[in-house]
C-alpha cells in the first residue's frame, strides 16, 4: 500500500530588513538658544525616523560647542565608528551645515560613509546621498554655507580675531 505522499514546501516569512538609523545633531555653542535648537533637531528627526517602519533608531549623536577651533567632535567620531561596525546604515541630520564645519570636512566624511555603504539624508535641503544627483548639490550648498559662516566670523571677530563692534 505504498501511497505517494506529496510534500508542500512553505517558505518562512521573509525577515523584515530594518535599516539601522543614526541621528546626528550639532550646535555651535552651549547657549540657551542653541540648546533649544538641539532639542528641536532631535525631536524632529526622531519623529521622521519613527514613521518609517523599515527604520530602527540605533542612536542619537549630539555635539555641543563644536564650532570652536580645536574642538573635537566626539559624538560625530563615535557615529563614524558605529558605521564602521555596520550598526548604522543611514544617518539623518537637519542640514548640511549641521553635519560639518567646513566643505573639506563634510566631503571627506561623506566619501568615507559612501565607502562604508552608509546613506546620509539632509532633511532641510531634502538631499539624500543615495541619489547621485544630490552629490553635486551637496557640494554647492556646503560651499555656500561655509562662505557664509566665514563672512559672519569676519564681521564678528575681524581679521585679527579680536572682537569688533558691529553696528
QUIUR-V180718 format. One line per field, one symbol per residue. ss: DSSP state (2 for helix, 1 for strand, 0 for the rest). psi: psi as a letter, one per 20 degrees, with the letter a starting at -180 (. if undefined). burial: I if it has 24 or more other ideal C-beta (glycine too) atoms within 12 Angstrom, else O. A space follows every 50 residues. Layout:
ss->???
psi->???
burial->???
This chain:
ss->00000000000000000011111111100002222222222222222222 00001111111111000000000222222222220000011110022220 00222222222222200011110000110002222222222222222222 22222220000000000
psi->lnpppppppoqqpqpooqppppppqpqhrkrgghhggggggggghggggh ioijpoogrpppppljiqpipqmghghhggghghikhpipppqgrghihr hrgggghgghgghghikpqppoggilqpihohhhgghggghggghghggg hgggghirhjjqpqpp.
burial->OOOOOOOOOOOOOOOOOOIIIIIIIIIIOOOOOOOOIIOOIIOIIIOIIO OOOOIOIIIIIIIIOIIOOOOOIOIIOOIIOIIOOOIIIIIIIIIIIIII IIIOIIIOIIOIIOOIOIIIIIIOIOIOIOOOOIIOOIOOIIOOIIOOIO OOIOOOOOOOOOOOOOO
